[in-house]
Amino acid sequence: MRIEEYEFEEEKTLNNLADLLVEVAEQIRAGEKLELPMPTLQEGLIQVPLGEPIETGIEVTIRRHFIHVDFSLSWRRRKVEEV
């Protein structure tokens, strides 16, 4: 599956959000791949291979009615041979 750009937003309860973050943390700790939900109109999962080192970033934006906290993770892509 080739995905050029991917963005996903969904409202979650605090418990649902905590479960999602724990699941992502466990996948990162295992160190093989990260499985992420597809956008709401598509079914399935996106599987992203993990690598080290991982660059991290946190951006906080305060607006009139919302506070946005964006986490970013990035790592070098493994060389993938095309079939």
VEXKOLTI-814260 format. One record per atom (N, C-alpha, C): chain; atom name; x, y, z; residue number from 1. Coordinates in steps of 0.02 Angstrom, whole numbers, plus 32768, in hexadecimal, padded with zeros to 4 digits. Layout:
<rs>
+---+----+------+------+------+-----+
: c :  a :   xx :   yy :   zz :   k :
+---+----+------+------+------+-----+
: A : CA :    X :    Y :    Z : NUM :
...
+---+----+------+------+------+-----+
</rs>
This chain:
<rs>
+---+----+------+------+------+-----+
: c :  a :   xx :   yy :   zz :   k :
+---+----+------+------+------+-----+
: A :  N : 802B : 7FC5 : 8000 :   1 :
: A : CA : 8000 : 8000 : 8000 :   1 :
: A :  C : 802D : 803E : 8000 :   1 :
: A :  N : 801E : 806C : 7FD3 :   2 :
: A : CA : 8044 : 80AA : 7FCF :   2 :
: A :  C : 8019 : 80E4 : 7FE7 :   2 :
: A :  N : 8032 : 8108 : 8017 :   3 :
: A : CA : 800C : 8140 : 8032 :   3 :
: A :  C : 8039 : 817D : 8030 :   3 :
: A :  N : 8025 : 81AF : 800A :   4 :
: A : CA : 804E : 81EB : 8004 :   4 :
: A :  C : 8045 : 8219 : 8041 :   4 :
: A :  N : 8007 : 8226 : 8052 :   5 :
: A : CA : 7FF9 : 8250 : 808D :   5 :
: A :  C : 7FC1 : 8230 : 80B3 :   5 :
: A :  N : 7FC4 : 8236 : 80F5 :   6 :
: A : CA : 7F92 : 8215 : 811F :   6 :
: A :  C : 7F83 : 8242 : 815A :   6 :
: A :  N : 7F44 : 824F : 8165 :   7 :
: A : CA : 7F30 : 8277 : 819F :   7 :
: A :  C : 7EF0 : 8259 : 81BA :   7 :
: A :  N : 7EEC : 8254 : 81FB :   8 :
: A : CA : 7EB2 : 8233 : 821A :   8 :
: A :  C : 7EA0 : 8259 : 8259 :   8 :
: A :  N : 7E62 : 826B : 825F :   9 :
: A : CA : 7E49 : 828B : 829C :   9 :
: A :  C : 7E09 : 8269 : 82B1 :   9 :
: A :  N : 7E01 : 8260 : 82F2 :  10 :
: A : CA : 7DC5 : 8240 : 830C :  10 :
: A :  C : 7DBC : 8255 : 8354 :  10 :
: A :  N : 7D7F : 8263 : 8368 :  11 :
: A : CA : 7D72 : 8272 : 83AE :  11 :
: A :  C : 7D72 : 8232 : 83D6 :  11 :
: A :  N : 7D93 : 8233 : 840F :  12 :
: A : CA : 7D96 : 81F8 : 843B :  12 :
: A :  C : 7D89 : 820E : 8483 :  12 :
: A :  N : 7D71 : 81E0 : 84AC :  13 :
: A : CA : 7D6D : 81EF : 84F3 :  13 :
: A :  C : 7DB3 : 81EA : 8510 :  13 :
: A :  N : 7DBD : 8201 : 854D :  14 :
: A : CA : 7DFF : 81FE : 856C :  14 :
: A :  C : 7E17 : 81B6 : 8572 :  14 :
: A :  N : 7DE9 : 8188 : 8584 :  15 :
: A : CA : 7DFC : 8141 : 8589 :  15 :
: A :  C : 7E11 : 8125 : 8545 :  15 :
: A :  N : 7DEB : 8135 : 8510 :  16 :
: A : CA : 7DFC : 811D : 84CD :  16 :
: A :  C : 7E40 : 8138 : 84B7 :  16 :
: A :  N : 7E4C : 8178 : 84C6 :  17 :
: A : CA : 7E8C : 8196 : 84B4 :  17 :
: A :  C : 7EC5 : 8174 : 84D9 :  17 :
: A :  N : 7EBC : 8168 : 851A :  18 :
: A : CA : 7EF0 : 8147 : 8541 :  18 :
: A :  C : 7EFE : 8101 : 8526 :  18 :
: A :  N : 7EC9 : 80DC : 8513 :  19 :
: A : CA : 7ED2 : 8099 : 84F7 :  19 :
: A :  C : 7EFA : 809D : 84B6 :  19 :
: A :  N : 7EEB : 80CD : 848B :  20 :
: A : CA : 7F0E : 80D5 : 844C :  20 :
: A :  C : 7F58 : 80E4 : 8457 :  20 :
: A :  N : 7F66 : 8111 : 8486 :  21 :
: A : CA : 7FAC : 8123 : 8493 :  21 :
: A :  C : 7FD3 : 80E9 : 84B1 :  21 :
: A :  N : 7FB3 : 80C2 : 84DD :  22 :
: A : CA : 7FD4 : 8086 : 84F9 :  22 :
: A :  C : 7FE2 : 8054 : 84C2 :  22 :
: A :  N : 7FB2 : 804A : 8496 :  23 :
: A : CA : 7FBB : 801B : 845E :  23 :
: A :  C : 7FF5 : 8030 : 8431 :  23 :
: A :  N : 7FF9 : 8071 : 8421 :  24 :
: A : CA : 802F : 808B : 83F8 :  24 :
: A :  C : 8072 : 8081 : 841C :  24 :
: A :  N : 8073 : 8090 : 845D :  25 :
: A : CA : 80B1 : 8088 : 8483 :  25 :
: A :  C : 80C8 : 8040 : 8483 :  25 :
: A :  N : 809A : 8011 : 848B :  26 :
: A : CA : 80AD : 7FCA : 848B :  26 :
: A :  C : 80C9 : 7FB5 : 8447 :  26 :
: A :  N : 80AB : 7FCE : 8411 :  27 :
: A : CA : 80C4 : 7FBE : 83CE :  27 :
: A :  C : 810A : 7FDB : 83C3 :  27 :
: A :  N : 8116 : 8018 : 83DB :  28 :
: A : CA : 8158 : 8036 : 83D4 :  28 :
: A :  C : 818B : 800F : 83FD :  28 :
: A :  N : 8178 : 7FFA : 8439 :  29 :
: A : CA : 81A5 : 7FD4 : 8464 :  29 :
: A :  C : 81B8 : 7F92 : 8442 :  29 :
: A :  N : 8189 : 7F72 : 8420 :  30 :
: A : CA : 8197 : 7F33 : 83FC :  30 :
: A :  C : 81C6 : 7F41 : 83C2 :  30 :
: A :  N : 81C2 : 7F7C : 83A4 :  31 :
: A : CA : 81F4 : 7F92 : 8374 :  31 :
: A :  C : 81EF : 7F76 : 832E :  31 :
: A :  N : 81B8 : 7F57 : 831B :  32 :
: A : CA : 81B4 : 7F3B : 82D7 :  32 :
: A :  C : 818C : 7F67 : 82A9 :  32 :
: A :  N : 814D : 7F72 : 82B9 :  33 :
: A : CA : 8123 : 7F9D : 828E :  33 :
: A :  C : 80EF : 7FBF : 82B9 :  33 :
: A :  N : 80D4 : 7FF5 : 829D :  34 :
: A : CA : 809F : 801B : 82BE :  34 :
: A :  C : 8061 : 8014 : 8293 :  34 :
: A :  N : 802A : 7FFC : 82B1 :  35 :
: A : CA : 7FEB : 7FF5 : 828D :  35 :
: A :  C : 7FBD : 802E : 82A0 :  35 :
: A :  N : 7FA7 : 8054 : 826E :  36 :
: A : CA : 7F7D : 808F : 8279 :  36 :
: A :  C : 7F3C : 8087 : 8254 :  36 :
: A :  N : 7F05 : 80A3 : 826F :  37 :
: A : CA : 7EC4 : 809D : 824D :  37 :
: A :  C : 7EC3 : 80C5 : 820C :  37 :
: A :  N : 7E9F : 80AB : 81DB :  38 :
: A : CA : 7E95 : 80CF : 819C :  38 :
: A :  C : 7E65 : 8109 : 81A9 :  38 :
: A :  N : 7E63 : 813A : 817C :  39 :
: A : CA : 7E31 : 816F : 8182 :  39 :
: A :  C : 7DEB : 8152 : 8186 :  39 :
: A :  N : 7DBD : 8177 : 81A2 :  40 :
: A : CA : 7D7A : 815C : 81B2 :  40 :
: A :  C : 7D55 : 8140 : 8177 :  40 :
: A :  N : 7D61 : 8157 : 813A :  41 :
: A : CA : 7D3B : 813E : 8101 :  41 :
: A :  C : 7D5B : 8100 : 80E2 :  41 :
: A :  N : 7D93 : 80E9 : 80FC :  42 :
: A : CA : 7DB4 : 80AE : 80E2 :  42 :
: A :  C : 7DBD : 807B : 811A :  42 :
: A :  N : 7DBC : 803C : 8108 :  43 :
: A : CA : 7DC4 : 8008 : 813B :  43 :
: A :  C : 7E0C : 7FF0 : 813B :  43 :
: A :  N : 7E20 : 7FD2 : 8173 :  44 :
: A : CA : 7E62 : 7FB3 : 8177 :  44 :
: A :  C : 7E93 : 7FDA : 81A2 :  44 :
: A :  N : 7ED2 : 7FC6 : 819D :  45 :
: A : CA : 7F08 : 7FE4 : 81C4 :  45 :
: A :  C : 7F41 : 7FF9 : 8196 :  45 :
: A :  N : 7F66 : 802B : 81AC :  46 :
: A : CA : 7FA4 : 803E : 818B :  46 :
: A :  C : 7FDC : 8020 : 81B5 :  46 :
: A :  N : 8009 : 7FFA : 8197 :  47 :
: A : CA : 8042 : 7FDE : 81BB :  47 :
: A :  C : 8080 : 8004 : 81A6 :  47 :
: A :  N : 80A1 : 8022 : 81D8 :  48 :
: A : CA : 80DD : 804A : 81CC :  48 :
: A :  C : 8118 : 8027 : 81EE :  48 :
: A :  N : 814D : 8016 : 81C8 :  49 :
: A : CA : 8187 : 7FF7 : 81E8 :  49 :
: A :  C : 81AC : 8029 : 8215 :  49 :
: A :  N : 81C2 : 8013 : 824F :  50 :
: A : CA : 81E5 : 803E : 827E :  50 :
: A :  C : 8230 : 8037 : 8275 :  50 :
: A :  N : 8255 : 8069 : 8289 :  51 :
: A : CA : 829E : 8068 : 8289 :  51 :
: A :  C : 82B8 : 8097 : 82BE :  51 :
: A :  N : 82FA : 8097 : 82C8 :  52 :
: A : CA : 8318 : 80C3 : 82F9 :  52 :
: A :  C : 834C : 80EE : 82D8 :  52 :
: A :  N : 835E : 8127 : 82F1 :  53 :
: A : CA : 833F : 814A : 832A :  53 :
: A :  C : 82FE : 816B : 8316 :  53 :
: A :  N : 82D5 : 817A : 8348 :  54 :
: A : CA : 8294 : 819A : 833B :  54 :
: A :  C : 8299 : 81E3 : 8352 :  54 :
: A :  N : 828B : 8210 : 8323 :  55 :
: A : CA : 8288 : 8257 : 8334 :  55 :
: A :  C : 8242 : 8265 : 834E :  55 :
: A :  N : 823D : 828D : 8383 :  56 :
: A : CA : 81FC : 829C : 83A0 :  56 :
: A :  C : 81F1 : 82E8 : 83A3 :  56 :
: A :  N : 81B3 : 82FB : 839F :  57 :
: A : CA : 81A2 : 8341 : 83A4 :  57 :
: A :  C : 815D : 834A : 83C2 :  57 :
: A :  N : 8154 : 837F : 83E7 :  58 :
: A : CA : 8112 : 8390 : 8403 :  58 :
: A :  C : 8105 : 83D9 : 83F4 :  58 :
: A :  N : 80CA : 83E7 : 83D9 :  59 :
: A : CA : 80B8 : 842C : 83CA :  59 :
: A :  C : 8075 : 843B : 83EC :  59 :
: A :  N : 8073 : 8472 : 8412 :  60 :
: A : CA : 8036 : 8485 : 8435 :  60 :
: A :  C : 801E : 84C8 : 8418 :  60 :
: A :  N : 7FDF : 84C9 : 8402 :  61 :
: A : CA : 7FC1 : 8506 : 83E7 :  61 :
: A :  C : 7F82 : 8516 : 8410 :  61 :
: A :  N : 7F7F : 8552 : 8429 :  62 :
: A : CA : 7F45 : 8566 : 8450 :  62 :
: A :  C : 7F1B : 8596 : 8426 :  62 :
: A :  N : 7EDE : 8582 : 8419 :  63 :
: A : CA : 7EAF : 85AB : 83F2 :  63 :
: A :  C : 7E77 : 85C2 : 8421 :  63 :
: A :  N : 7E48 : 85E5 : 8404 :  64 :
: A : CA : 7E12 : 8601 : 842D :  64 :
: A :  C : 7DE8 : 85CB : 8450 :  64 :
: A :  N : 7DD6 : 8597 : 842B :  65 :
: A : CA : 7DAA : 8563 : 8448 :  65 :
: A :  C : 7DCB : 851F : 8450 :  65 :
: A :  N : 7E08 : 8517 : 8436 :  66 :
: A : CA : 7E29 : 84D6 : 8438 :  66 :
: A :  C : 7E72 : 84DD : 844B :  66 :
: A :  N : 7E8D : 84A8 : 8467 :  67 :
: A : CA : 7ED5 : 84A1 : 8471 :  67 :
: A :  C : 7EE9 : 8464 : 8447 :  67 :
: A :  N : 7F18 : 846D : 8418 :  68 :
: A : CA : 7F2F : 8436 : 83EE :  68 :
: A :  C : 7F74 : 8420 : 8406 :  68 :
: A :  N : 7F7C : 83DF : 8410 :  69 :
: A : CA : 7FBD : 83C2 : 8421 :  69 :
: A :  C : 7FCD : 8390 : 83EA :  69 :
: A :  N : 8000 : 839C : 83C3 :  70 :
: A : CA : 8014 : 8370 : 838C :  70 :
: A :  C : 8056 : 834E : 839F :  70 :
: A :  N : 8056 : 830B : 839D :  71 :
: A : CA : 8092 : 82E4 : 83A7 :  71 :
: A :  C : 80AB : 82CF : 8363 :  71 :
: A :  N : 80EC : 82D2 : 8358 :  72 :
: A : CA : 8107 : 82B9 : 831A :  72 :
: A :  C : 8141 : 8289 : 8329 :  72 :
: A :  N : 8143 : 8253 : 8303 :  73 :
: A : CA : 8178 : 8222 : 8308 :  73 :
: A :  C : 8193 : 8218 : 82C1 :  73 :
: A :  N : 81D4 : 8214 : 82BA :  74 :
: A : CA : 81F0 : 8206 : 8277 :  74 :
: A :  C : 8230 : 81DD : 827F :  74 :
: A :  N : 823B : 81B2 : 824D :  75 :
: A : CA : 8276 : 8188 : 824C :  75 :
: A :  C : 8287 : 8179 : 8203 :  75 :
: A :  N : 82C3 : 8164 : 81F8 :  76 :
: A : CA : 82D9 : 8154 : 81B4 :  76 :
: A :  C : 82B4 : 8118 : 8199 :  76 :
: A :  N : 82A1 : 811D : 815A :  77 :
: A : CA : 8280 : 80E4 : 8139 :  77 :
: A :  C : 82B4 : 80AF : 812A :  77 :
: A :  N : 82A0 : 8072 : 8135 :  78 :
: A : CA : 82CA : 803B : 811F :  78 :
: A :  C : 82C6 : 8038 : 80D3 :  78 :
: A :  N : 82FC : 8023 : 80B4 :  79 :
: A : CA : 82FB : 801D : 806B :  79 :
: A :  C : 82CB : 7FE5 : 8058 :  79 :
: A :  N : 829A : 7FF5 : 802E :  80 :
: A : CA : 8267 : 7FC5 : 801A :  80 :
: A :  C : 8273 : 7FB4 : 7FD1 :  80 :
: A :  N : 8279 : 7F74 : 7FC3 :  81 :
: A : CA : 8281 : 7F5F : 7F7E :  81 :
: A :  C : 823D : 7F5A : 7F5D :  81 :
: A :  N : 8237 : 7F79 : 7F22 :  82 :
: A : CA : 81F7 : 7F76 : 7EFE :  82 :
: A :  C : 81F3 : 7F36 : 7ED6 :  82 :
: A :  N : 81B7 : 7F1A : 7ED4 :  83 :
: A : CA : 81AE : 7EDB : 7EB1 :  83 :
: A :  C : 8195 : 7EE7 : 7E6A :  83 :
+---+----+------+------+------+-----+
</rs>
